[in-house]
């Protein structure tokens, strides 16, 4: 489906936000304590993902088209990252070949196998969200996504409230099965993105606004995992992220659509996946020099961006072009809900 010029500008503004989110995560991994809160770039990614996935599901002809499109979006750059990180870690005796192979499936979290590098943990949440939304699509409930969102939030709020009131359930909360099925740590961010899309396409109901407000208020539980982000800070940052996504999608943030930020955002997925393999390999090659203050700025940042640009040009784009050609010639499938 062709997009209008105004929608193209909105997408470029979202790309600009992706670029800022990726830079935050890269800064966190390269600079450590001085850029600690850069790790919250992941939250911004999740809000954007909620908006984009709901928009995508409303436009695809079938569930298989959605699945193929998502797989070709995620896996090519991911496999490049696994190859770079996996070969290096295996060659230096830091991981086993079996771990590398299992990581190549992107399913390692569900098999309780360690991630090769830390950024991979977010992809598990993305896959869970895709699976949940596929069920919503297959059961013809996209039109009721507001109600689904409110019900989902109500369950998460009840769960977190009981934990705080009773002082029990923290081990259950941290169990990956609960995180997979309910996503009590990050589900509200995907919901916020979806509700923004509903609002900005003129289909908001009272439930839409209730879900959006609840998704923001849910941030007052804080981020209680390894990041340890306090309630007020988490609420404030997520509020800014939600407002930024709204501003980008409604054309009120043209500064985000500047060529530099937008181009960085287009490469943000590769940048997210490749910046740590770049750090591992170059730190090994440079030895003691990798501890110098200039090393992240002069060596790591430019190398990571360069690797991301090359990955986008020679890995991501060819894969997505191939998929678009295949899907454009595919007949409409019967798995589209009536």
Buried (B, 14 or more C-beta within 10 A) or exposed (E): EEEEEEEEBBBBBBBBBBBBBBBBBBBBBBBEEEBEBBBBBBBBBBBBBBBBBBBBBEEBBBBBBBBBBBBBBBBBBBBBBBEBBBBBBBEEEEBEEEBBEBBBEBEBBBEEBBBBBBBBBBBBBBBBBBEBBBEBBBEEBBEBBBBBBBEBBEEBBEBBEEBEEEEEBEEEBBEEEBBBEBBBBBBBBBBBBBBBBBBBEEEBEEBBBBBBEBBBBBBEBBBBEEBEBEEEBBBEBBBEBBBBBBBBBEBEBEEBBBEEBBBBBBBBBBBBBBBBBBBBBBBEEBEEEBEEEEBBEEBBBEBBBEBBBBBBEEBBEEBBEEBEEEBEEEEEEEBBEE
